[in-house]
């Protein structure tokens, strides 16, 4: 089963020097933290803030290519986690068929935000990666860490 999610926010993890993309179940309480790099976090933050750049950045370019080819992004799905690496698929439709494309979740979500497409997570991923990991991370936060929250 696929679980509809939304981007709850971005946090900076000073221990790993990476960002955490926090997904939250739309009609429930499940959360999924995904550690991502700064460029992906910046791109997602721009999309969340609806910031328009003077020239298209990479994820904007992908959206523009899809629009130019009249291809719709149907949904993105975080499909699995293997050795702490998440995998995702972008599902496109060219007017005739559905086409799954392999993607990193951060890229898929950055594009989904620009196209207002659904973000889904396979429930097996949620079961495998419980929210205990995020709760542990939050317990270990220090007050000075909050200065780095996006």
C-alpha positions as CSV (number, residue, x, y, z in Angstrom):
1,X,0.0,0.0,0.0
2,X,1.1,3.5,-0.7
3,X,0.9,6.2,1.9
4,X,0.2,9.9,0.8
5,X,2.8,12.2,2.4
6,X,3.6,15.9,2.5
7,X,6.8,17.8,3.1
8,X,6.6,18.8,6.8
9,X,9.9,20.7,6.7
10,X,13.7,20.7,6.4
11,X,16.0,20.5,9.4
12,X,19.8,20.8,9.6
13,X,21.6,17.9,11.3
14,X,24.9,19.3,12.7
15,X,26.2,15.8,13.5
16,X,26.2,14.7,9.9
17,X,26.4,18.1,8.3
18,X,23.4,17.1,6.2
19,X,19.8,18.2,5.9
20,X,16.8,16.1,6.9
21,X,13.8,16.2,4.7
22,X,10.9,15.4,6.9
23,X,7.8,13.8,5.3
24,X,4.6,13.4,7.2
25,X,1.6,11.3,6.5
26,X,-1.3,13.4,5.2
27,X,-4.1,11.6,7.0
28,X,-2.1,10.1,9.9
29,X,0.9,10.5,12.2
30,X,3.6,8.6,10.4
31,X,6.8,10.5,9.6
32,X,9.8,9.7,7.4
33,X,13.1,11.5,7.8
34,X,15.4,11.4,4.8
35,X,18.9,12.8,5.0
36,X,19.8,14.8,1.9
37,X,22.5,17.1,0.7
38,X,22.5,20.9,0.8
39,X,21.8,21.5,-3.0
40,X,18.7,19.3,-2.8
41,X,17.6,21.0,0.5
42,X,18.1,24.4,-1.2
43,X,16.0,23.3,-4.2
44,X,13.2,21.9,-2.0
45,X,13.3,25.1,0.2
46,X,12.9,27.2,-2.9
47,X,9.9,25.2,-4.1
48,X,8.3,25.3,-0.6
49,X,8.8,29.0,-0.5
50,X,7.5,29.4,-4.1
51,X,10.6,31.3,-5.0
52,X,11.0,32.1,-8.7
53,X,14.7,32.3,-9.8
54,X,15.7,34.5,-12.7
55,X,16.9,31.5,-14.7
56,X,15.7,27.8,-14.2
57,X,17.6,25.7,-11.8
58,X,18.0,22.0,-12.4
59,X,14.6,20.9,-11.0
60,X,12.9,23.8,-12.7
61,X,14.5,22.7,-15.9
62,X,13.1,19.2,-15.5
63,X,9.6,20.6,-15.0
64,X,10.1,22.8,-18.1
65,X,11.2,19.8,-20.1
66,X,8.1,17.8,-19.0
67,X,5.8,20.8,-19.8
68,X,7.5,21.3,-23.2
69,X,7.0,17.6,-24.1
70,X,3.5,17.6,-22.7
71,X,4.4,14.8,-20.2
72,X,2.7,14.8,-16.9
73,X,4.3,13.8,-13.6
74,X,1.6,11.6,-12.1
75,X,3.2,10.9,-8.7
76,X,6.5,10.2,-7.0
77,X,6.9,7.1,-4.8
78,X,9.6,6.4,-2.2
79,X,9.8,2.7,-2.9
80,X,12.4,1.2,-0.6
81,X,15.4,1.6,1.7
82,X,18.5,-0.5,1.3
83,X,21.5,0.0,3.6
84,X,20.2,3.5,4.7
85,X,19.8,4.5,1.0
86,X,16.3,5.5,-0.1
87,X,15.0,4.8,-3.6
88,X,12.2,6.4,-5.5
89,X,10.3,6.3,-8.8
90,X,8.9,9.2,-10.7
91,X,5.8,8.1,-12.7
92,X,5.3,10.0,-15.9
93,X,2.5,9.8,-18.4
94,X,3.0,10.8,-22.0
95,X,-0.6,10.6,-23.1
96,X,-0.4,6.9,-24.0
97,X,1.4,5.1,-21.2
98,X,2.8,5.4,-17.7
99,X,6.6,5.5,-17.5
100,X,8.4,4.8,-14.2
101,X,11.8,6.6,-13.9
102,X,14.4,5.8,-11.2
103,X,15.2,8.7,-9.0
104,X,16.7,9.8,-5.7
105,X,13.9,10.8,-3.4
106,X,15.2,14.3,-2.9
107,X,15.1,15.0,-6.6
108,X,11.8,13.3,-7.1
109,X,10.3,15.4,-4.3
110,X,11.9,18.6,-5.6
111,X,10.2,18.0,-8.9
112,X,6.9,16.9,-7.4
113,X,6.7,20.2,-5.4
114,X,7.1,22.1,-8.6
115,X,4.4,20.2,-10.4
116,X,2.0,19.8,-7.5
117,X,2.2,16.0,-7.8
118,X,1.4,13.5,-5.1
119,X,4.3,12.2,-2.9
120,X,3.8,8.7,-1.8
121,X,5.8,6.3,0.4
122,X,5.5,2.5,0.3
123,X,4.3,1.4,3.7
124,X,7.1,-1.1,3.8
125,X,9.6,1.8,4.0
126,X,7.6,3.3,6.9
127,X,7.6,0.0,8.7
128,X,11.4,-0.5,8.1
129,X,12.3,3.0,9.2
130,X,10.3,3.8,12.3
131,X,10.0,7.2,13.7
132,X,12.2,6.2,16.6
133,X,15.2,7.4,14.6
134,X,13.8,10.9,14.3
135,X,12.7,10.9,17.9
136,X,16.2,9.9,19.0
137,X,17.7,12.7,16.8
138,X,15.3,15.2,18.3
139,X,16.2,14.1,21.9
140,X,19.9,14.7,21.1
141,X,19.4,18.3,19.8
142,X,21.0,21.1,21.7
143,X,19.5,24.6,21.8
144,X,22.3,26.0,19.6
145,X,21.3,23.5,16.9
146,X,18.0,25.4,16.3
147,X,20.0,28.3,14.8
148,X,20.5,26.1,11.8
149,X,16.9,25.1,11.1
150,X,15.6,26.2,7.6
